[in-house]
Amino acid sequence: MNQFEKEVQSNRNDAVDSAVGFVVSFGFFATVFAVAILIDLFV
């Protein structure tokens, strides 16, 4: 058996980490899009 499987550093669920990453990146790009729309409206 692999020694890394015996000494697990983090036993968190990978789905939670990937969901958080998706939400954070989606929020960032949505914010950039909203700022661009506001600039387009007022300029």
Beta strands, then each sheet from edge to edge (+ up, - down):
end
